[in-house]
Amino acid sequence: EILDVQEDDYVLDLCAAPGGKSTQIASHLKSGYLVSNEIDAKRAQILLSNIERMGVKNVAVTNSSVDKLAKVFNSCFDNIELCASRQKEILEYAYSMLKPGGTLVYSTCTYALEEDEDVVLSFLNKHEDMELKDPEVLWGRKGFKDLNVRRIFPMDGGEGHFIAKLKKKSGV
């Protein structure tokens, strides 16, 4: 859902095993294509088995290092910049629907600063009536760039999450 895969996208899943993300992405593709890569050979076999079991046809399963893939697929896929741009667009729509005094929680499933702290900073710079609030939770850890946001890394019991709590100042 966060990636917002369109039917004609070309998508790369670099850590694809066992295949849950890849099969979900593939379900949105019609004329597009998916490359599912898993560097660990045993896990790549599991990935391939699950891809076949789900009947996914517009996919290539690879077992390669990222540097080799980069040489073959130079500038083929959507990247962080496109995702960050989409995140900003989604945030703008959410902002337009938020009433004065309302709370907006911006959350992603990525480690990318470009999609997390950078998006929040850009949003706050654009909207003076929005303020970053304390998420008031103890789990995870403080985010980067000296922002009062939360990140949940695998060692924190998550899979890579980011959360920011924003509030629209009332009476603006």
DRENZAMI-698617 format. One record per residue (C-alpha): x, y, z. Coordinates in pm, whole numbers, padded with zeros to 5 digits, always signed. Each point is the difference from the previous one (the first is absolute). Layout:
% residues N
XYZ;...
END
This chain:
% residues 172
+00000+00000+00000;+00276+00244+00086;+00183-00063-00329;-00324+00058-00196;+00092-00245-00276;-00164+00081-00332;-00084-00265-00259;+00281+00106-00238;+00279+00058+00257;+00337-00172-00009;+00077-00100+00357;+00310-00142+00166;-00017-00190+00329;+00360-00037+00116;-00059-00210+00313;-00289-00203-00130;-00005-00332+00188;-00226-00160+00098;-00221+00189-00249;-00282+00168+00191;+00086+00351-00122;+00074-00121-00352;-00329-00184-00042;-00193+00296+00138;+00181+00236-00241;-00056-00239-00291;-00374-00007+00070;-00013+00368-00102;+00198-00041-00322;-00154-00066-00341;+00233+00130-00271;+00275+00080+00252;+00277-00228+00119;+00156-00108+00327;+00357-00110+00068;+00019-00184+00332;+00355-00045+00122;+00125-00201+00295;+00376-00023+00054;-00019-00312+00220;-00029-00302-00232;-00210-00214+00238;-00241+00287+00064;-00013+00070-00376;-00130-00355-00051;-00274+00061+00255;-00082+00328-00175;-00021-00173-00338;-00222-00272+00143;-00242+00255+00147;-00004+00208-00320;-00085-00312-00203;-00258-00117+00254;-00176+00337-00023;-00003-00017-00381;+00187+00326-00051;+00103+00032-00365;+00146+00349-00050;+00299-00053+00229;+00365-00097-00018;+00150-00160+00309;+00371+00072+00031;+00273-00109+00240;+00264+00267-00035;+00195+00267+00185;-00131+00354-00024;+00310+00128-00181;-00055-00250-00283;-00368+00088-00024;+00082+00370-00018;+00215-00060-00309;-00278-00187-00179;-00300+00211+00109;+00144+00352-00007;-00284+00258+00035;-00276-00258-00054;-00203+00025+00319;-00182+00254+00210;+00222+00123+00282;+00001+00177+00333;-00042+00341-00162;-00321-00112-00168;-00124-00158+00323;+00082+00315+00198;-00185+00208-00259;-00304-00225+00034;+00024+00020+00380;-00001+00380-00020;-00303-00005-00230;-00191-00232+00232;+00091+00219+00297;-00130+00309-00184;-00337-00166-00059;-00017-00111+00363;+00081+00357+00107;-00279+00142-00217;-00251-00224+00178;+00129+00065+00353;-00214+00233+00210;+00155+00270+00221;+00116-00164+00321;+00010-00339-00173;+00279-00256+00035;+00178-00163-00291;+00222-00305+00045;+00252-00050-00279;+00135-00353-00002;+00214-00197-00245;+00154-00345-00023;+00343+00114-00116;+00338+00100+00139;+00055+00266-00269;+00062+00347+00140;-00132+00137-00330;-00341-00156+00068;-00003+00062+00374;+00166+00296+00171;+00059+00187-00327;-00368-00023-00096;-00104+00122+00346;+00245+00293-00011;-00116+00099-00348;-00362-00018+00113;+00062+00208+00312;+00189+00263-00201;-00295+00027-00239;-00273+00011+00266;+00064+00243+00285;-00332-00098+00156;+00127-00354+00061;+00212-00098+00297;+00187-00317+00084;-00127-00151+00324;+00152-00248+00240;-00123-00347-00100;-00017-00080+00374;+00115-00359-00035;+00299-00176+00148;+00043-00273-00261;+00240+00029-00289;+00256+00276+00009;+00037+00369-00076;+00028+00087-00368;+00275+00181-00185;+00059+00369-00077;-00087+00097+00357;-00373-00049-00063;-00241-00129+00260;-00109-00301-00206;+00027-00374+00059;+00178-00271-00194;-00040-00372+00057;+00292-00209-00120;+00015-00382+00000;+00197+00006+00325;-00295+00191+00150;-00244-00273-00094;-00120+00149-00329;+00078-00028-00368;+00100+00358-00072;-00267+00255+00080;-00013+00376+00031;-00265+00204+00182;-00053+00374+00032;-00288+00168+00181;-00108+00337-00138;-00269+00238+00114;-00177+00279-00186;-00009+00309+00216;-00359+00096+00075;-00142+00334-00101;+00235+00046-00297;
END
